Amino acid sequence: MNTKLNLAAALLASTLVAAPVVAQEIVVGGKNFTEQLLLAEMTAQLLEANGFEAEKSDGLGSTVLRQAQENGQVDVYWEYTGTSLITYNEVTEKLDRDATIARVTELDAEKGLTWLACSSANNTYAFAVQGEDEATDGIVTLSDMAASFNDGNPLDVAVNAEFPRRPDGLPGVEETYEFEVGRANLKSMDSGLTYQALNEDQVDVALVFATDGRIAGFGFRVLEDDKGFFPAYSICPVVRTETLEANPGLREPLEAMSGLLTDDTMQALNAQVDVEKMSIEDVSTAFLTEQGLL
């Protein structure tokens, strides 16, 4: 009897040892604009190519996505250092790129989040005007834009829905440059529509992201942030520390992808979707394949 029990136990143990280890399903998050949708799709494809099961949860607002990650509903997504510094951690001190990365790494570690190696891409906020437009031809800097408002020549400004409520958004711009857009001249819309509104002469100025391919595609001119209001928005993979500890194999492929992302690369990828009208999936697969990651 005991011999049979021992044999059964030994067989069970050998079966458990021989069974393949199945990696945890990784939930990949993303925000609700082209660059983030691309990053989420590329990450999901990359992780699956490295033996993980990946599920996407993209198309979310910044705050909702961050809360989802802190609550354990999202394992990894690509965040911007300036967003974490100012919006999530409420740091108002002016810091350069490296200091910003160090500060958010330290502060978010206390919340159970690990910042992996950041890319060199910096998708900072910016304001753009048309390449040629009588109303804005003389406006080169954000100080010029502020002066136009203060001189009684207000401009129609397109922004996304979050920007008027973010501390690193319109309130901070208005305080730094000492002007007020005013409700009548503020046109709030989805992020992607700001480019269309400017391109179709519906507004004079549009909020854009520095790595967006439509800036060059539509011939826009970016206004200089001459007082240096906007911080660095380096693009970095952020993983729940608990998830990373359980799946240390996540680090290498994510950091390999991060090392390939530059301003020019992100502009080109974004342009393929927004200007050339290629699919998110096709652009992601082509890029990862060309870089030898698939």
C-alpha positions as CSV (number, residue, x, y, z in Angstrom):
1,M,0.0,0.0,0.0
2,N,2.7,2.5,1.0
3,T,4.8,1.4,-2.0
4,K,1.9,2.2,-4.3
5,L,1.3,5.6,-2.6
6,N,5.0,6.5,-2.9
7,L,5.1,5.5,-6.6
8,A,2.0,7.6,-7.3
9,A,3.5,10.5,-5.5
10,A,6.7,10.1,-7.5
11,L,4.9,10.0,-10.8
12,L,2.9,13.1,-9.9
13,A,6.1,14.9,-9.0
14,S,7.8,14.0,-12.2
15,T,4.7,15.1,-14.2
16,L,4.8,18.5,-12.5
17,V,8.5,19.0,-13.2
18,A,8.1,18.0,-16.8
19,A,5.0,20.2,-17.4
20,P,5.8,23.3,-19.5
21,V,5.8,26.6,-17.6
22,V,3.0,28.8,-18.9
23,A,3.8,32.5,-18.6
24,Q,1.2,34.8,-16.9
25,E,-1.1,36.6,-19.2
26,I,0.2,40.2,-19.5
27,V,-2.4,43.0,-19.8
28,V,-1.0,45.7,-22.1
29,G,-2.6,49.1,-21.7
30,G,-2.7,52.1,-24.0
31,K,-4.1,55.6,-24.2
32,N,-6.6,56.9,-26.7
33,F,-4.4,58.3,-29.5
34,T,-2.4,56.9,-32.4
35,E,1.0,56.7,-30.8
36,Q,-0.3,54.9,-27.8
37,L,-2.4,52.5,-29.9
38,L,0.7,51.7,-31.8
39,L,2.8,51.2,-28.7
40,A,0.2,48.9,-27.2
41,E,-0.1,46.8,-30.4
42,M,3.7,46.6,-30.8
43,T,4.1,45.6,-27.2
44,A,1.4,42.9,-27.5
45,Q,3.0,41.4,-30.6
46,L,6.5,41.6,-29.1
47,L,5.5,39.9,-25.9
48,E,3.6,37.1,-27.7
49,A,6.8,36.6,-29.9
50,N,8.7,36.1,-26.6
51,G,6.4,33.4,-25.2
52,F,3.9,35.5,-23.2
53,E,0.2,35.7,-23.5
54,A,-0.8,39.3,-24.1
55,E,-4.2,41.0,-23.8
56,K,-4.7,44.6,-24.9
57,S,-6.7,47.2,-22.9
58,D,-6.1,50.3,-24.9
59,G,-8.0,53.4,-25.9
60,L,-8.1,54.7,-22.3
61,G,-7.7,58.2,-20.9
62,S,-4.5,58.9,-19.1
63,T,-5.9,59.0,-15.5
64,V,-8.1,56.0,-16.1
65,L,-5.1,54.0,-17.4
66,R,-2.8,55.0,-14.6
67,Q,-5.4,54.0,-12.0
68,A,-6.0,50.7,-13.8
69,Q,-2.3,49.9,-13.5
70,E,-2.0,50.9,-9.9
71,N,-5.1,48.8,-9.2
72,G,-3.5,45.7,-10.9
73,Q,-5.9,45.7,-13.9
74,V,-3.1,46.7,-16.4
75,D,0.4,45.2,-16.2
76,V,2.4,47.3,-18.6
77,Y,2.0,50.4,-20.8
78,W,4.2,53.2,-22.2
79,E,4.0,56.4,-20.1
80,Y,5.5,59.8,-20.5
81,T,7.9,61.1,-17.8
82,G,6.4,64.5,-17.7
83,T,2.9,63.2,-17.2
84,S,3.9,61.1,-14.2
85,L,6.0,63.9,-12.8
86,I,3.4,66.6,-12.9
87,T,0.0,64.9,-13.2
88,Y,0.4,61.8,-11.1
89,N,3.0,63.0,-8.6
90,E,2.3,66.7,-8.6
91,V,5.9,67.8,-8.8
92,T,6.2,71.4,-10.0
93,E,10.0,71.7,-9.8
94,K,11.6,72.2,-13.2
95,L,13.8,69.2,-14.0
96,D,15.8,68.1,-17.0
97,R,15.3,64.8,-18.8
98,D,17.6,62.7,-16.7
99,A,16.4,64.2,-13.4
100,T,12.8,63.7,-14.5
101,I,13.4,60.0,-15.2
102,A,15.1,59.6,-11.8
103,R,12.4,61.3,-9.9
104,V,9.5,59.4,-11.4
105,T,11.3,56.1,-11.1
106,E,11.8,56.8,-7.4
107,L,8.2,58.1,-6.7
108,D,6.4,55.4,-8.7
109,A,8.4,52.6,-7.1
110,E,6.6,53.5,-3.9
111,K,3.3,52.8,-5.8
112,G,4.4,49.4,-7.0
113,L,5.5,50.5,-10.5
114,T,8.9,50.0,-12.2
115,W,10.1,52.2,-15.0
116,L,12.3,50.3,-17.4
117,A,14.9,52.0,-19.7
118,C,13.4,55.0,-21.4
119,S,13.6,55.7,-25.1
120,S,15.1,58.8,-26.6
121,A,11.7,59.9,-28.0
122,N,10.3,62.9,-26.4
123,N,6.6,63.4,-27.1
124,T,6.1,66.7,-25.4
125,Y,3.1,68.9,-25.8
126,A,3.4,71.7,-28.4
127,F,1.2,74.3,-30.1
128,A,1.2,74.5,-33.9
129,V,-0.1,76.8,-36.6
130,Q,-0.4,76.4,-40.3
131,G,2.8,76.9,-42.4
132,E,1.2,80.0,-44.0
133,D,-1.7,81.8,-42.5
134,E,-2.2,85.6,-42.3
135,A,-3.6,85.3,-38.7
136,T,-0.5,83.6,-37.4
137,D,2.4,84.3,-39.7
138,G,3.9,86.7,-37.2
139,I,3.5,84.3,-34.3
140,V,6.7,82.3,-33.7
141,T,6.7,81.6,-29.9
142,L,4.2,81.0,-27.2
143,S,5.0,84.5,-25.9
144,D,3.9,85.8,-29.3
145,M,0.6,83.8,-29.0
146,A,0.0,85.2,-25.5
147,A,0.7,88.8,-26.7
148,S,-1.9,88.3,-29.5
149,F,-4.6,87.5,-26.9
150,N,-3.4,90.3,-24.6
151,D,-3.5,92.8,-27.5
152,G,-7.1,92.0,-28.2
153,N,-6.5,89.6,-31.1
154,P,-7.7,86.3,-29.7
155,L,-7.1,83.1,-31.6
156,D,-9.2,80.0,-31.8
157,V,-7.3,77.2,-30.2
158,A,-8.1,73.5,-30.5
159,V,-7.1,71.2,-27.6
160,N,-8.0,67.7,-26.5
161,A,-10.5,67.1,-23.7
162,E,-7.9,66.6,-21.0
163,F,-5.6,69.6,-21.6
164,P,-7.8,72.3,-20.0
165,R,-7.8,70.3,-16.7
166,R,-4.2,69.2,-16.5
167,P,-1.7,71.0,-14.4
168,D,0.9,70.5,-17.2
169,G,-1.8,71.7,-19.6
170,L,-3.6,74.9,-20.3
171,P,-3.8,76.3,-16.8
172,G,0.0,76.1,-16.5
173,V,0.6,77.6,-19.9
174,E,-1.7,80.5,-19.2
175,E,-0.1,81.2,-15.8
176,T,3.5,80.9,-17.2
177,Y,2.8,83.1,-20.3
178,E,0.3,85.4,-18.5
179,F,-2.7,85.3,-20.8
180,E,-6.1,83.6,-21.0
181,V,-7.6,81.8,-24.0
182,G,-11.2,82.3,-22.8
183,R,-14.1,79.9,-23.3
184,A,-15.2,81.4,-26.6
185,N,-11.9,80.7,-28.2
186,L,-11.2,77.3,-26.7
187,K,-12.3,74.4,-28.9
188,S,-12.2,71.1,-27.0
189,M,-12.2,67.8,-29.0
190,D,-10.6,64.4,-29.4
191,S,-6.8,64.5,-29.7
192,G,-6.7,63.4,-33.3
193,L,-9.2,66.0,-34.4
194,T,-7.1,69.0,-33.4
195,Y,-4.8,68.3,-36.4
196,Q,-7.8,68.1,-38.7
197,A,-9.4,71.2,-37.3
198,L,-6.2,73.2,-38.0
199,N,-5.6,71.7,-41.4
200,E,-9.2,72.6,-42.4
201,D,-9.0,76.2,-41.2
202,Q,-11.5,75.6,-38.4
203,V,-9.0,77.0,-35.8
204,D,-5.9,79.2,-35.8
205,V,-3.8,77.1,-33.3
206,A,-3.8,73.4,-32.4
207,L,-2.4,71.4,-29.5
208,V,-0.1,68.7,-31.0
209,F,2.3,66.1,-29.8
210,A,5.9,66.6,-30.9
211,T,6.3,63.1,-32.3
212,D,3.1,63.2,-34.4
213,G,3.6,62.5,-38.1
214,R,0.9,64.9,-39.1
215,I,3.0,67.9,-38.2
216,A,5.2,67.4,-41.2
217,G,2.5,65.7,-43.2
218,F,0.3,68.8,-43.0
219,G,3.1,71.3,-43.2
220,F,2.4,72.8,-39.7
221,R,4.8,75.1,-37.9
222,V,5.4,74.4,-34.2
223,L,5.6,77.4,-31.9
224,E,8.6,77.7,-29.7
225,D,8.0,77.1,-25.9
226,D,10.4,80.1,-25.2
227,K,9.9,80.0,-21.4
228,G,10.4,76.2,-21.2
229,F,7.1,75.4,-19.6
230,F,6.6,71.9,-20.9
231,P,8.8,69.3,-19.3
232,A,10.5,66.3,-21.0
233,Y,7.9,63.6,-22.0
234,S,10.3,60.7,-22.6
235,I,8.4,57.6,-23.7
236,C,9.1,54.7,-21.4
237,P,7.7,51.2,-20.6
238,V,6.3,51.0,-17.0
239,V,5.5,47.7,-15.5
240,R,3.8,46.7,-12.3
241,T,6.7,45.6,-10.0
242,E,4.8,42.5,-8.9
243,T,4.3,41.5,-12.5
244,L,7.9,42.1,-13.4
245,E,9.1,40.1,-10.4
246,A,6.9,37.2,-11.5
247,N,7.9,37.6,-15.1
248,P,11.5,38.9,-15.2
249,G,11.7,38.0,-18.9
250,L,9.6,41.0,-19.7
251,R,12.5,43.4,-19.2
252,E,14.8,42.4,-22.1
253,P,12.3,42.6,-25.0
254,L,10.7,45.8,-23.7
255,E,14.0,47.6,-23.2
256,A,15.1,46.3,-26.7
257,M,12.1,48.0,-28.2
258,S,12.6,51.1,-26.1
259,G,16.1,51.5,-27.4
260,L,14.8,51.7,-31.0
261,L,12.3,54.5,-30.4
262,T,13.5,58.0,-31.4
263,D,11.6,61.2,-32.3
264,D,12.1,60.5,-36.0
265,T,11.0,56.9,-35.7
266,M,7.8,57.7,-33.8
267,Q,7.0,60.5,-36.3
268,A,7.4,58.1,-39.2
269,L,5.3,55.3,-37.5
270,N,2.5,57.8,-36.6
271,A,2.5,59.2,-40.1
272,Q,2.0,55.8,-41.6
273,V,-1.2,55.5,-39.7
274,D,-2.5,59.0,-39.7
275,V,-1.3,60.3,-43.1
276,E,-0.8,57.1,-45.2
277,K,-3.8,55.4,-43.6
278,M,-2.1,52.1,-42.9
279,S,-3.5,49.9,-40.1
280,I,-2.1,49.9,-36.6
281,E,-1.5,46.2,-36.8
282,D,0.3,46.3,-40.2
283,V,2.6,49.2,-39.1
284,S,3.4,47.5,-35.8
285,T,4.2,44.1,-37.5
286,A,6.4,45.7,-40.2
287,F,8.4,47.8,-37.7
288,L,9.1,44.9,-35.4
289,T,10.0,42.6,-38.2
290,E,12.4,45.1,-39.8
291,Q,14.1,45.5,-36.4
292,G,14.4,41.8,-36.0
293,L,12.1,41.7,-32.9
294,L,9.6,39.3,-34.5
